[in-house]
């Protein structure tokens, strides 16, 4: 490096006052070298960012798979205890004996007629999208009513279970 500087000084000292191509090429090369270091650093940061994002996505996918297994296990457990065709009274008595906490909500399955409330037992909570406050996961006990469609929806003790499903529900959305 010192030798290169010495050669440049000698050339500059004894050169003619005309355009010195070597001197300008040296300045461009030095600038290019600094620019190359800058782009190399940017490339490393970009590659590192992509790797970090990929690792995070793999972790999130594995976590979701573990949660899905837990939800299916809870569904199997509730499905063994509560058979299709049971009355709402029997289901709610069983839920009270099991853990006591459940809530009622209309229309878990939007394809069935309205008028009957469904029972929900919370089994988990997941990360919600930015536009909602929570994403809760429930076991939903869907009922069919024995009376004509009611307005507002009601919960009659004689309603019968038609389905037991895992029901993710977004709450507090914009």
N, C-alpha and C positions, 0 to 999 in steps of 0.2 A: 504494500500500500504506500509506504514511504517512497519507494522507488518510483512508483507511478506519479506521485505528486512532484517529485524532483524532475522527472522527464517533462511533465507539463510546464513547470516553471521555466525550464530551459527553452522549450519551444516558444512559450509566450514572450520570453525576454528577447530572443533572437529572431523572431518572426517579423515578417513585413507588416505594415499597417493595414493590409487588405484583409478580407474576410478569412478568418481562421476556422476552417471547417472542423479540425480536430478538437479545438477548444469547445465549440458549440455541441459537437457530438458527445463530448465528455459530460457536459452539463445536462444534455438530454438523457444520457444513460443514467446519471445520478438521479435525475428526477424520475425516470422510468423505474429505477430500482426502488425508490420510496413508494411510488405508486403501486408497484407489484406487491410490496409488503402490505400496503393498505388493502388491496383486493384479496390477497391471501388471507388476511385477518377476517375480512368480511365473509369470505367463503367458508372459513372454519366456523364462524358464528352461525351462518345459515345452516350448514350441515349439522352442527350440534343441536340447533333448534329443531330441525326435522327429526333427528334421532330422539330427542326428548319428547316430542309430540307423539311419535310412533310408540315409544315405551309407555307413555301415559294411556294411549288408546288400548294397547294390549292389556294393561292392568285393569282398566275400566271394563273391558269386555269380560275378563276373568271374574271380576267382582260381580258383574251382572249375572253371569252364569251361576255363581254360588248363590246369589239371592234367588234366582229362578228355581234352583233346586230346593231351597228352603221354602219357597212359596208352594211348590208342588207337594212337598212333604206335609205342610200345614193343610193343604187342600185334601190330601189323602186322609189325614187324620180326621178332619171334620166330616168328610164324605162317609167314612166308616161309622161315625157316631150318628149322623143325621141322614136318613134314607129319603129318597124321593118319595113324595106322597104323604109325608108326615104333616101334621097340622102345625100351624104357626104356634099354638100354645105349647105343643110338645117341643118344638124347636127352641123356643125362647126359654122354656124350663131347662132344657139341656144346656143352653148357652149360659144361663144364670148359674147352673151347677158347675160349669166348666171354668168360667173366668168372670162372669158377671157383666162385662162391658160389651155392648153392641149399640149400634145406632140404626135408625131407619131412614131410608131414602127412596124416593120414587124412581122408578124407571131405569134400573141398571141395564136392562136389555131394551133398547129403544124400539125393537121390532115387535114387542108384545104390547097389548093394549094397556093404556094407562089406567090408573084407578086403584092399584094395589101397591102398598109400600113393600120394599125389600129390606131384609135385615143384613147389616154389614158388621163384620168383626175385623178390626184393624190388626194386620199381621206384619206390617213393615212400612218404612218410609224411605224414599229415594230422593236423589237430587232432582230438584224441579228446574224447569226451564226458567230463563230470566224473567218471563212475563207472568209467572205464577209464584205464589208464596210457598206452597207445599205440593208434594206428590206422594200421597198415601196409597198403600196397597192393602186391599181388603179381601176377605173371603165373603162373597155375596151369596146369600140365600134368597133365591128368586121365588116368588109365590104367584100362584094363580088364585084369583078371588072366586068365591062361591056365589057372590051376589052380583047384580048388574054393576057396570062400571060406575064408580063413585067420583064425584067432583067435590072437593079435593080428594086426592088419593087417601085410602084408609088402610088400617091393619085390623082385619077381622080374625079372631082366634081360630076360625074354621078354615082359613086360607090354607092351601096345600103347597108344599115345596115342589117346584118344577125343575130347578137346576141349582147346583152348587158350583161356583166358579171363582177364579182369582180375578179381582177387579181393581186395576190401577185407576186412581181418580186424582185429577189435578184440582187444587183448591186455591181460592184467592187470586184468580187470574184477572188480568186487565180487561 
